[in-house]
Amino acid sequence: MSSPEDITASDARVAEIFAKHDPKVLIIGASGQIGTDLTNLLLTPNEATGKPLVRPENLTVADIGKGFDKLQGTVYPGGNAVRKESLNIMDGGYMKSFMESAKPDIVINLAAVLSAQMAKDPMAGYNVNFRGAQNVFEAIAATKGDRHPILFIPSSIAACGTTPDKRDGWAAQEGEFGLHNGNYGQTKAMVEQLIAGVPHMGIKGVSMRPPVVASHPKIMGGGGTTEYSVDIARHLLRGEEYVCPIEQDCKLPIITGTDITRAFTHLLAKALDTPFEDRKKEMAHGHHYNIPGVSMSPQDIFENVQKCLPVALRDKAAIAYKPDAGKVATTRGWHAQAEGEEFRKDCGFVLSHDTPEKFAAYMLAGFATKPELLFKDTDGDVKRLEIRRNCELVREHLSKNFNMSFETAPARAA
């Protein structure tokens, strides 16, 4: 189990590397939950240096359509210094023109059509997830000059890509990946191969295979297989029974939103500080790092969330299981655990939420800080008052028993 000192030391090392290189950073798809969390992390002053990882004037956040509208209404640390752009990665010509002007040292492409959406429109997923990524790469290659910029595109869930008969196995760093993980996963496996090849064009290509990402503010309801990882805590704080569509003993590796963005910065720091000619030796798995997580089942999450609730709410907590055939079939093609040792070793990464109890406390704290994330349009005043009271009780309990403090998130919609 990681100690606070271990976490502080690993984050301080990242801060020092960013301070040394002072990179210009572009985040594409920045309005999503991970993009929002990452932007906040990059702009929040670090304890080690007293400065943000990226100076606000060196950061560009980009999205398109409603995503760009959301960026325009978002206030970040650093205020107006952060550049906001409407950027369509399907427009290769414009991408080249933009890259020529911006010349970022790091490009993070988070634009993606996820699996639930891609099931309805496979071609849109292929276009955005692969052809769009290729346009970003070609734009960087055409405008990089004598620099070696970093291109970072996350891959699919690390546990994906096995067969049901290997369900209880271990997703090894060099194990099978991408052969059985569906349409979205196939496009991400293609992107891994793209990232593996971009060094031939003088670009530092990096990618990672995260575990299931569970971020407490994430707006669920899209029908995704892994929504239970967040929705268990959401329902318990609403005072409602949760009906889980996944089998209660189905273990998957899971990571908090805080830790996945920290993992991003650790990977980018390693890429920044590794000379281009040493990348193969220093980052042998740089185009497909497995990221460590905590292996948990829905029942593990429920029991630990329940333990972290005050007594007044604990006795009301309830879960039922009604497995959905499609989602069960999906998870039976995923490994229960994912190897992350290579990433830990190469990038010095330490999980901050590395036990089921820490994960549960994180989920509850996130919702308790912003009770409005739990509201539904159909909720009346009485229900909303109940939710706020539940969150107040949780804040008091976590403050007293888990030594947690509560602050408003630094980025917010205006």
Sequence and secondary structure as in RCSB ss.txt:
>XXXX:A:sequence
MSSPEDITASDARVAEIFAKHDPKVLIIGASGQIGTDLTNLLLTPNEATGKPLVRPENLTVADIGKGFDKLQGTV
YPGGNAVRKESLNIMDGGYMKSFMESAKPDIVINLAAVLSAQMAKDPMAGYNVNFRGAQNVFEAIAATKGDRHPI
LFIPSSIAACGTTPDKRDGWAAQEGEFGLHNGNYGQTKAMVEQLIAGVPHMGIKGVSMRPPVVASHPKIMGGGGT
TEYSVDIARHLLRGEEYVCPIEQDCKLPIITGTDITRAFTHLLAKALDTPFEDRKKEMAHGHHYNIPGVSMSPQD
IFENVQKCLPVALRDKAAIAYKPDAGKVATTRGWHAQAEGEEFRKDCGFVLSHDTPEKFAAYMLAGFATKPELLF
KDTDGDVKRLEIRRNCELVREHLSKNFNMSFETAPARAA
>XXXX:A:secstr
   HHHHHHHHHHHHHHHHHH   EEEETTTSHHHHHHHHHHHS  TTTSS SS GGGEEEEE THHHHHHHTEE
 TTGGGSEEEE  TT HHHHHHHHHHH  SEEEE     HHHHHH HHHHHIIIIIIHHHHHHHHHHH TT   E
EE   S TT S  GGGTTSEE TTS  SSSSHHHHHHHHHHHHHHHHGGGGT EEE EE  EEE TT    S  T
TTHHHHHHHHHHTT  EEESS TT  EEEEEHHHHHHHHHHHHHHHHHS GGGHHHH TTTTSEE   EEE HHH
HHHHHHHHS HHHHTT  EEE   HHHHHHHTTS SEE  HHHHHHH    SS SHHHHHHHHHHHHHH GGGG 
 TT  HHHHHHHHHHHHHHHHHHHHHS       S EE 
